C-alpha cells in the first residue's frame, strides 16, 4: 500500500513540475 501511495505522489509531483515548467 505504501509503495502505491508513493508512486501516486511521484506521479503527481511530476505532473505539477511539468505544469510549472510550461507556465514559466
N, C-alpha and C positions, 0 to 999 in steps of 0.2 A: 504493500500500500504506500509506504513512504517513497519508494522508487517512482511509482506512478505520479504521486503528487510533485515530486522533484522534477520529473520530466515535464509535467504541465507548467510548472513555474519557469523552467528554462525556455519552453516554447513561448510563453507569454513575454518573457524578458526579450527574446529575440524579436518578437513582433513589435514590441514597444520601441526597441532600439532601431528597427528598420523605419518605423513611422517617424521617429525623431530625426533620423538621418535624412529622410525625404523632406521633412519640414524645413530643415536647415538650408 
